[in-house]
Every structure is written in C-alpha cells, then in structure tokens.
Amino acid sequence: MAKDAVVSPVRAPFTTYESPAGPGELHEEVRTDSAARHAVGELLTCPFCLGQWVGTAFGAGLVFAPRATRLVAATFASVAVADFLQFGYSALQSKES
C-alpha cells in the first residue's frame, strides 16, 4: 500500500509523484506545504508506519466487526500465498535456465 501504483490516488493529496520504483511501484515524495499533509504523507509512504496502522485497524476490526475483518484477513492471506507461490515458481524457472 505504501508504494503500490493502484493506491496512488489515495496518497496523491499527501505526496508528489517522482518516478517509477519497480514493477507496480512508485517513488513519491511527501508534500511539505502543510504540517498535517506532511504527517499523513509520512504515515502513508512508510511501509513500517503503515504496517502499524493496518495492524491497529485489524485489531479494532476484530473487536467491532469480526466477520468482515476475518473476510479481509482471509483475502490478504490468500494473496500472500499466491505471491509466495509465484516467487517459488520464478526461482525454479531461474534455476532451470
């Protein structure tokens, strides 16, 4: 979420586009025109900071909306498994050639 091109419209009010950073990733700089924009921009572009907020949201979600939170968590888990399998497949292909 911190560097993904698909989520860039969410970050756009708080960052400025600089350049591509890899497949599907963007390098964006935090805006400095106001303290609030700068603070939110830092939180949205830092993967470590964003991880804390996502974890907190999941914790609150499990308390207030457990069924919906479990659905989102299962979706994220299935995407993580798919990514892991893709990396494994790519590693096997590179060893083969």
Summary of the structure (lengths in Angstrom):
residues: 97
radius of gyration: 16.8
end to end distance: 33.0
largest distance: 52.6
contacts: 220
relative contact order: 0.10
helix: 69%
strand: 15%
